[in-house]
């Protein structure tokens, strides 16, 4: 009985140590990423910044509009609005 409790405790402590290492690794990776981003941001001139902004707008605008439309079309009770309904359900487009 004591051996099994001891093994469970050792396993728990080992998992706790692994979690601490993972968290520390994630924090260090984020810190490194943020310092790299800051150095890259300082190196951009106005023309490069404008180009990056245009590319980001071209790429992300359709994604944002699509998500807004999805939320608008699915944030209703079933049968309340024509051709709209909650997520993961079928909504028949026929009018009653």
Secondary structure, 3 states (H helix, E strand, C coil): CHHHHHHHHHHHHHHHHHHHHHHHHHHHHHHHHHHHHHHHHHHCCHHHHHHHHHHHHHHHHHHHHHHHHHHHHHCCCCCCCCCCCCCCCCCCCCCC
